[in-house]
Amino acid sequence: AGAGLLGYPDVTGAAEPPPETTKVSIPQIPDVCTGTPLIVAGELLKSEGFADVRYVKKETGVQAYKAVASGELDVTITAAPSIIRQVDSGDPFVILAGAHVGCFELFGTDRVRSLRDLKDRSVSVGVLGGGRHVFLAAMVAHVGLDPSREINWITKPMAESMRLFAEGKIDAFMGFPPEPQELRAKKIGHVVVNATTDKPWSQYFCCVVVANREFVRKHPIATKRTLRAIVKAIGVCAVEPDRAVRLRADRGYTRGYDYALQTMKELPYGRWREYNPEDTIRFYALRLHE
């Protein structure tokens, strides 16, 4: 702490052995809340001894965690409920830490005022099995609905779904940043559930850091250093959201810059130490079992 105050270089890892490998592969994804910390982590990984930091472009978080399962990627950040299902099905993941709370927001038309109002309604979630779908399925099961029989899941592209929702042709829309920020700004629909502020969802991590099991087994020191770079990046998102969003723009993700910045300021990145990732896994495992 004294060295930091006096401006000396960061020597956190000086007393540790070097990583077993100097190569690490992480996804570059357009998602604001999970993709941005991974982008910020790029330079920090170099300071942890990784000479070869490989970014692999993926269009969705689902593609990213599937690439981690296959070994194409080493680590990613993804929705906790989704990864629990994948671990349960036998995919080789290790959950390393919690990343942040919140990010999902359920929007409804005048026909939907609560989760129970989703019965026999049309709800946009993008991809079945993705974070939006699994998260909301757990939510509706928690209030007594059967997500496999009593919800009409809409799996159209999100831009099209947002348009249909604005036109009143879809009853509810599961939003993921920066979509909620855009819907609120345009006064389209209303928020039914906000996972950042509404209990019990706001009491648990939304997204977690996961790694390929074989990578963790072979490279425990590299895993520790990778995780340290990522949690430092999460800290940057908390205290320097403008810098984090500028890095996104440098990577070519410039669409919705203002909404992305608003997202970074709204999400409680700085509170990741206050939550227990094991509690998160227990909570969502029980909801998914329901």
MIKE-951497 format. One line per 10 residues: number of its first residue (from 1); their letters; for each residue z, x, y of C-alpha. Coordinates in nm, 4 decimals, always signed. Each point is the difference from the previous one (the first is absolute). Layout:
BEGIN
NUM	a	Z/X/Y ~ ...
END
This chain:
BEGIN
1	agagllgypd	+0.0000/+0.0000/+0.0000 ~ +0.0865/+0.2859/+0.2350 ~ -0.3283/+0.1741/-0.0762 ~ -0.1856/-0.3195/+0.0840 ~ +0.1810/-0.0387/+0.3322 ~ -0.0763/+0.3613/+0.0915 ~ -0.3673/-0.0429/-0.0817 ~ -0.0174/+0.2267/-0.3054 ~ -0.2714/-0.0736/-0.2592 ~ +0.0704/-0.2495/-0.2767
11	vtgaaepppe	+0.1440/+0.1985/-0.2920 ~ +0.1067/-0.2942/-0.2175 ~ -0.1878/+0.1248/-0.3011 ~ +0.0631/+0.3709/+0.0481 ~ +0.2750/+0.0154/-0.2619 ~ -0.2039/-0.1979/-0.2526 ~ -0.2548/+0.1322/-0.2475 ~ -0.3624/-0.0586/+0.1029 ~ -0.1768/-0.3063/-0.1405 ~ -0.1423/+0.0445/-0.3493
21	ttkvsipqip	-0.3411/-0.1005/+0.1361 ~ -0.1481/+0.0399/+0.3477 ~ -0.2285/-0.3007/-0.0468 ~ +0.0958/-0.3631/+0.0570 ~ -0.2194/-0.3097/+0.0171 ~ +0.0899/-0.3078/+0.2050 ~ -0.1970/-0.3094/+0.1013 ~ -0.1521/-0.0678/+0.3373 ~ +0.0152/-0.3787/+0.0286 ~ -0.0570/-0.2350/+0.2951
31	dvctgtpliv	+0.3340/-0.1813/-0.0441 ~ +0.2041/+0.0518/+0.3160 ~ +0.3563/-0.0060/-0.1327 ~ -0.0566/+0.2035/-0.3188 ~ -0.3084/+0.2006/+0.0934 ~ +0.1292/+0.1352/+0.3307 ~ +0.3000/+0.1956/-0.1410 ~ -0.2320/+0.1571/-0.2578 ~ -0.2377/+0.1109/+0.2761 ~ +0.2890/+0.1456/+0.2011
41	agellksegf	+0.1288/+0.1753/-0.3147 ~ -0.3191/+0.2043/-0.0279 ~ +0.1038/+0.2767/+0.2408 ~ +0.3619/-0.0120/-0.1153 ~ -0.1094/+0.0653/-0.3586 ~ -0.1563/+0.3269/+0.1129 ~ +0.3356/+0.1101/+0.1406 ~ +0.1500/-0.0738/-0.3450 ~ -0.2240/+0.2594/-0.1631 ~ -0.3048/-0.2090/-0.0956
51	advryvkket	-0.3125/+0.1940/+0.0937 ~ -0.2353/-0.2638/-0.1426 ~ +0.0864/-0.3522/+0.1206 ~ -0.2703/-0.2310/-0.1327 ~ -0.0546/-0.3406/+0.1574 ~ -0.1924/-0.2456/-0.2164 ~ -0.1328/-0.3080/+0.1761 ~ +0.0966/-0.3330/-0.1549 ~ -0.0789/-0.3409/+0.1447 ~ +0.3219/-0.1704/-0.1125
61	gvqaykavas	+0.3541/+0.0786/-0.1096 ~ -0.0856/-0.1375/-0.3454 ~ -0.2764/+0.2592/-0.0380 ~ +0.2433/+0.2694/+0.1116 ~ +0.2741/-0.0733/-0.2525 ~ -0.2567/-0.0376/-0.2784 ~ -0.1252/+0.3482/+0.0930 ~ +0.3588/+0.1313/-0.0238 ~ +0.0339/-0.1577/-0.3445 ~ -0.3212/+0.1706/-0.1165
71	geldvtitaa	+0.1034/+0.3384/+0.1412 ~ -0.2772/+0.0088/+0.2612 ~ +0.2742/-0.0098/+0.2661 ~ +0.3518/+0.1424/-0.0168 ~ +0.1993/-0.2279/+0.2309 ~ -0.0338/-0.3099/+0.2189 ~ +0.1986/-0.2689/+0.1809 ~ -0.0394/-0.3526/-0.1305 ~ +0.1648/-0.3428/-0.0235 ~ +0.3132/-0.0018/-0.2176
81	psiirqvdsg	-0.0720/-0.3258/-0.1917 ~ -0.3484/+0.1164/-0.0991 ~ +0.1153/+0.3363/-0.1295 ~ +0.2807/-0.1600/-0.2032 ~ -0.2607/-0.2068/-0.1851 ~ -0.2090/+0.3110/-0.0625 ~ +0.2980/+0.1977/-0.1319 ~ +0.0902/-0.2946/-0.2209 ~ -0.3513/+0.0013/-0.1444 ~ +0.0320/+0.3689/-0.0882
91	dpfvilagah	-0.1760/+0.1778/+0.2878 ~ +0.1327/+0.3573/+0.0491 ~ +0.1775/-0.0316/+0.3356 ~ +0.3228/+0.1466/+0.1329 ~ +0.1531/-0.1798/+0.2992 ~ +0.1358/+0.2743/+0.2254 ~ +0.1443/-0.1761/+0.3068 ~ -0.0181/-0.2975/+0.2304 ~ -0.2433/+0.0202/+0.2913 ~ +0.0657/-0.2891/+0.2372
101	vgcfelfgtd	+0.1068/-0.3629/+0.0298 ~ -0.2171/-0.2963/+0.0882 ~ -0.3729/-0.0148/+0.0863 ~ -0.1034/-0.3217/-0.1820 ~ -0.0081/-0.3254/+0.1974 ~ -0.0922/-0.3411/-0.1374 ~ -0.1859/-0.2200/+0.2490 ~ -0.0470/-0.3736/-0.0439 ~ -0.1832/-0.2896/+0.1581 ~ +0.1839/-0.3134/+0.1098
111	rvrslrdlkd	-0.0098/-0.1058/-0.3653 ~ +0.2259/+0.2896/-0.1038 ~ +0.3476/+0.0351/+0.1532 ~ +0.1851/+0.1624/-0.2904 ~ -0.0692/+0.1810/-0.3266 ~ +0.0454/-0.3241/-0.1948 ~ -0.2812/-0.1549/+0.2052 ~ -0.2401/+0.2395/-0.1756 ~ -0.0009/-0.2214/-0.3091 ~ -0.3619/-0.0953/-0.0789
121	rsvsvgvlgg	-0.1156/+0.1748/+0.3191 ~ -0.2678/+0.2676/+0.0489 ~ +0.1420/+0.3440/+0.0807 ~ -0.2009/+0.3126/+0.0829 ~ +0.1262/+0.3230/-0.1613 ~ -0.3121/+0.2162/-0.0271 ~ +0.0228/+0.1403/-0.3539 ~ +0.1907/-0.1432/-0.2956 ~ +0.2520/+0.2610/-0.1075 ~ +0.0008/+0.1653/+0.3421
131	grhvflaamv	+0.3025/+0.0383/+0.2230 ~ -0.0545/-0.3261/+0.1906 ~ -0.0406/-0.2070/-0.3148 ~ +0.2909/+0.1457/-0.1970 ~ +0.2341/-0.0034/+0.2993 ~ -0.0719/-0.3660/+0.0760 ~ +0.0098/-0.0993/-0.3681 ~ +0.3548/+0.1403/-0.0137 ~ +0.0882/-0.1915/+0.3161 ~ -0.1210/-0.3379/-0.1245
141	ahvgldpsre	+0.1631/+0.0509/-0.3402 ~ +0.3248/+0.0676/+0.1864 ~ -0.0135/-0.3523/+0.1491 ~ -0.0875/-0.1691/-0.3296 ~ -0.3810/-0.0172/+0.0011 ~ -0.2220/+0.1191/-0.2829 ~ -0.2435/+0.2488/+0.1587 ~ -0.2362/-0.0132/-0.2972 ~ -0.0476/-0.3787/+0.0089 ~ +0.1109/-0.1417/+0.3336
151	inwitkpmae	-0.1827/+0.2268/+0.2469 ~ -0.3735/+0.0123/+0.0665 ~ -0.0513/+0.3734/+0.0588 ~ -0.2946/+0.0906/+0.2250 ~ -0.1511/+0.3436/-0.0649 ~ -0.2746/+0.0210/+0.2614 ~ -0.0281/+0.3102/+0.2238 ~ +0.2792/-0.0002/+0.2555 ~ -0.2238/-0.0248/+0.3065 ~ -0.1627/-0.3113/-0.1442
161	smrlfaegki	+0.3367/-0.1417/-0.1017 ~ +0.1360/+0.0491/+0.3515 ~ -0.2948/-0.1928/+0.1387 ~ +0.0469/-0.2838/-0.2499 ~ +0.3717/-0.0085/+0.0782 ~ -0.0716/-0.0209/+0.3736 ~ -0.2354/-0.2911/-0.0726 ~ +0.2693/-0.1790/-0.2033 ~ -0.1951/+0.0286/-0.3258 ~ +0.2745/+0.2085/-0.1654
171	dafmgfppep	+0.3610/-0.1161/+0.0109 ~ +0.1733/+0.3380/+0.0101 ~ -0.0839/+0.3659/+0.0511 ~ +0.2035/+0.2953/-0.1287 ~ -0.0399/+0.2517/+0.2800 ~ +0.0248/+0.3767/-0.0166 ~ -0.0021/+0.2173/+0.3161 ~ -0.1794/-0.0115/+0.2340 ~ -0.1042/-0.3579/-0.0951 ~ +0.3364/-0.1643/+0.0916
181	qelrakkigh	-0.0085/+0.1669/+0.3403 ~ -0.3515/-0.1334/+0.0587 ~ +0.0846/-0.3527/-0.1183 ~ +0.3066/-0.0139/+0.2236 ~ -0.1939/+0.1308/+0.2997 ~ -0.2694/-0.2651/-0.0503 ~ +0.2615/-0.2713/-0.0687 ~ -0.1570/-0.0874/-0.3362 ~ +0.2386/-0.1830/-0.2332 ~ +0.3712/+0.0769/-0.0070
191	vvvnattdkp	+0.2247/+0.2414/-0.1923 ~ +0.1622/-0.1584/-0.3061 ~ +0.1636/+0.3178/-0.1347 ~ +0.0274/+0.3417/+0.1626 ~ +0.1093/+0.2614/-0.2545 ~ +0.1172/+0.2304/+0.2782 ~ +0.2607/-0.2424/+0.1342 ~ +0.0574/-0.2819/-0.2517 ~ +0.2621/+0.0348/-0.2731 ~ +0.0092/+0.0800/-0.2847
201	wsqyfccvvv	-0.3375/+0.1768/+0.0314 ~ +0.1058/+0.2005/+0.3056 ~ +0.2920/+0.1505/-0.1956 ~ -0.2209/+0.1980/-0.2385 ~ -0.2816/+0.2506/+0.0222 ~ -0.3428/-0.1549/+0.0198 ~ -0.1811/+0.3205/-0.0940 ~ +0.0992/+0.3036/-0.2052 ~ -0.1230/+0.3553/-0.0578 ~ -0.1413/+0.0407/-0.3516
211	anrefvrkhp	-0.1416/+0.2983/-0.1866 ~ -0.1878/+0.0669/-0.3205 ~ +0.2529/+0.0598/-0.2789 ~ -0.1747/+0.3111/-0.1339 ~ -0.0154/+0.1524/+0.3496 ~ +0.3758/-0.0503/+0.0377 ~ +0.0700/+0.1438/-0.3475 ~ -0.2118/+0.3108/+0.0538 ~ +0.0819/+0.0589/+0.3667 ~ +0.3590/-0.1031/+0.0873
221	iatkrtlrai	+0.0239/+0.2344/+0.3008 ~ -0.3426/-0.1057/+0.1270 ~ +0.1094/-0.3618/-0.0431 ~ +0.3138/+0.0613/+0.2074 ~ -0.1997/+0.1725/+0.2735 ~ -0.2640/-0.2746/-0.0008 ~ +0.2658/-0.2682/+0.0345 ~ +0.1711/+0.1927/+0.2802 ~ -0.3280/+0.0182/+0.1940 ~ -0.0558/-0.3743/-0.0459
231	vkaigvcave	+0.3480/-0.1033/+0.1148 ~ -0.0357/+0.2315/+0.3007 ~ -0.3301/-0.1759/+0.0729 ~ +0.1777/-0.3357/-0.0237 ~ +0.2434/+0.1365/+0.2586 ~ -0.2902/+0.0919/+0.2294 ~ -0.1288/-0.3578/-0.0306 ~ +0.3443/-0.1200/+0.1116 ~ +0.0428/+0.2216/+0.3054 ~ -0.3600/+0.0803/+0.0990
241	pdravrlrad	-0.2112/-0.3065/-0.0867 ~ -0.2625/+0.0908/+0.2629 ~ -0.0549/+0.3399/-0.1609 ~ -0.0255/-0.1550/-0.3458 ~ -0.2614/-0.2535/+0.1096 ~ -0.2022/+0.2697/+0.1791 ~ -0.0134/+0.1917/-0.3286 ~ -0.1329/-0.3174/-0.1642 ~ -0.2694/-0.0190/+0.2646 ~ -0.0903/+0.3654/-0.0622
251	rgytrgydya	-0.0513/-0.0934/-0.3661 ~ -0.2475/-0.2702/+0.1007 ~ +0.2269/-0.3053/-0.0159 ~ -0.0486/-0.1205/+0.3565 ~ -0.0421/-0.3763/-0.0587 ~ +0.2885/-0.1968/+0.1505 ~ +0.1643/+0.3029/+0.1647 ~ +0.2356/-0.2114/+0.2138 ~ +0.1007/-0.2160/-0.2974 ~ +0.0610/+0.3137/-0.2085
261	lqtmkelpyg	+0.2251/+0.1435/+0.2714 ~ +0.1878/-0.3285/+0.0221 ~ +0.0501/+0.0095/-0.3772 ~ +0.1417/+0.3523/+0.0127 ~ +0.2464/-0.1038/+0.2695 ~ +0.1078/-0.3183/-0.1812 ~ +0.0611/+0.1375/-0.3484 ~ +0.3459/+0.1567/-0.0498 ~ -0.1190/+0.3370/-0.1343 ~ +0.3134/+0.1694/+0.1304
271	rwreynpedt	+0.2300/-0.2014/-0.2283 ~ -0.1198/+0.1317/-0.3352 ~ +0.3307/+0.1837/-0.0576 ~ +0.1953/-0.3269/+0.0301 ~ -0.1566/-0.1629/-0.3072 ~ +0.0370/+0.0770/-0.3692 ~ -0.3291/+0.0265/-0.1904 ~ +0.1769/-0.0747/-0.3300 ~ +0.1267/-0.3289/+0.1454 ~ -0.3571/-0.0790/+0.1041
281	irfyalrlhe	-0.1305/+0.0529/-0.3529 ~ +0.2772/-0.2143/-0.1522 ~ -0.0574/-0.2786/+0.2546 ~ -0.3763/-0.0237/-0.0454 ~ +0.0189/+0.0496/-0.3768 ~ +0.2233/-0.3099/-0.0168 ~ -0.2298/-0.1986/+0.2319 ~ -0.3031/+0.0960/-0.2094 ~ +0.1841/-0.0885/-0.3189 ~ +0.0563/-0.3455/+0.1492
END
